[in-house]
Amino acid sequence: MGVRDLGLPERLTPDPGLPDRVTIWEVGPRDGLQNESATVPVEVKLEFLDRLASAGLTTLETTSFVHPKWVPQLADAEDLLATLTRRDGVRYPVLVPNARGLDRAVDAGVTDIAVFASATESFARKNLNSTFDDQFAMFDPVVTRARDEGMAVRGYLSMCFGDPWEGAVAPDQVVAAGKRLLDAGCWQLSLGDTIGVATPGQVDRLVDAFAAEGVDVGALAVHFHDTYGQALSNTLAALRRGITTVDSSAGGLGGCPYAESATGNLATEDLVWMLDGLGIAHGADLDALVDTSVWMAGRLGKPSPSRVVAALSG
């Protein structure tokens, strides 16, 4: 049964306190596949990207220029980008960890990149082999040069709500780290609940903390993992505070290679189902997304963790 048969007008309940439109930042091709035990062939990744674009998604985080030793699943970044057919109106950002990664991105003709930092000392050491302060010293020249090359640079901030080594993370600590990325020249800051421990009240407090320091909510995005089943409720809390960019992963794929307790990302289909019910525009075709995630689940040899995918494909 397709979503069009399920009575969307009857469940449509617009809320004047929510945005009219949300940008879905699809991270499945990068964040989703980097945690798979087996390497997905380039031709499958290319079809995945093409299917996601056909489903109406306009931002597809494509791959990463992290050293292949650390993320072998994305070692084919150059080959993927060299054979990718880019569609008009679709952005294909890539993750860049350092100056060498930026060199590779420039050579590949990339126009959108993202850098990633940690809100905690422990995860900076685990994920970047850096101290908390040194990570920013590493990123500043990367962001400056990327902007000089005409690239748009997004900033990711991990462990914004909890850290498996340090416990709960104070909002002022997150704000201080996030402002350093924004001040360096990132146009947007994605707040990551890397291990999926946040609850809506924490989301409210963190947005309040950024606002208190003069950060425009329009510069913020959210990136929730669903370890405790809170990703959708946290997203709704963020939308109520005026955030209009949400990271999600088709089929709920993903995790984090350096945080074993991190499970999959918020599923794009689950997000779209909620947005549709609230009358929030997003541009994606849910049936096409479900078909894509069922197809990818077959290539990976395991079912999608998305509840909406399971419901609409069962």
MOBELVEN-V23843 format. One record per pair of residues at least 24 apart in sequence whose ideal C-beta (glycine too) atoms are under 7 Angstrom apart, sorted by the first residue. I is the first residue (numbers start at 1). J is the second residue. Records with the same first field share a line. If there is no record, write none. Layout:
I=J, J
//
This chain:
1=312
2=287
3=286, 287, 312
8=276
11=277
12=277, 279
13=277, 278
14=278, 279
15=278
17=240
18=239, 240, 278, 280
19=239, 244, 280
20=280, 281
21=244, 280, 281, 282
22=239, 244, 246, 275, 280, 282
23=59, 244, 245
24=57, 246, 248, 268, 271, 282, 284
25=59, 61, 221, 245, 246, 247
26=52, 57, 59, 60, 61, 248, 250, 268
27=61, 247, 248, 249, 254, 265
28=249, 250, 251, 253
29=60, 61, 62, 63
30=61, 62, 63, 64, 95
31=61, 249, 254, 265
32=249, 250, 253, 254, 265
33=73, 253
34=64, 71, 73, 74, 257
35=254, 255, 256, 257
36=73, 300
39=72, 73
40=73, 299
42=76, 79, 80, 83
44=299
45=80
46=80, 83, 84
48=296
49=84
51=292, 295
52=250, 292
53=87, 90
54=288
55=284, 285, 288, 289, 292
56=283, 284, 285
57=284
58=89, 90, 91, 283
59=91, 93
60=90, 92
61=93
62=92, 93, 94
63=94
64=94, 95
65=94, 95, 96, 97, 101, 104, 105
66=95, 97, 101
71=257
78=104, 108
81=108
93=154
96=142
98=138, 142
99=141, 142
102=142, 145, 146
106=149
110=151
111=151, 152
112=151, 152
113=146, 151, 153
114=154, 156
115=139, 142, 143, 153, 155, 156
116=156, 158
117=155, 156, 157, 177, 181
118=158, 159
119=157, 158, 159, 160, 169, 173, 174, 177
120=159, 163, 166, 169
122=163, 165, 166
123=158, 159, 163
126=258
127=158, 258
136=180
139=184
140=184
143=184, 185, 186
144=185
147=185
152=187
153=185, 186, 187
154=186, 187, 188, 190
155=181, 182, 186, 188, 189, 190
156=190, 192
157=181, 189, 190, 191, 192
158=192, 194
159=194
160=191, 192, 193, 206
161=193, 197, 198, 202
162=195, 197
164=195, 259, 261
171=205, 206, 209
172=209
174=206
175=209, 210, 213
178=210
179=213, 215
182=215, 219
188=219, 221, 245
189=219, 220, 221
190=221, 222, 223, 247
191=220, 221, 222, 223
192=223
193=223, 224, 225, 234
194=225, 256, 259, 262
195=225, 227, 259, 261, 262
196=224, 225, 226, 227, 228, 230, 231, 262, 263
197=227, 228
198=224, 230, 234
199=230
200=233, 234, 237
203=234, 237, 238
204=237, 241
207=241
217=241, 242, 243
221=245, 246, 247
222=246, 247
223=247
224=266
225=262, 263, 264, 265
226=252, 263, 264, 266
227=261, 262, 263
231=266
232=266, 270, 274
235=266, 271
246=271
250=289, 292, 293, 296
251=293, 296, 297, 304, 306, 309
252=304, 305, 306
264=305
267=305, 306, 308, 309
269=293, 306, 308, 309
270=306, 307, 308
273=308
//
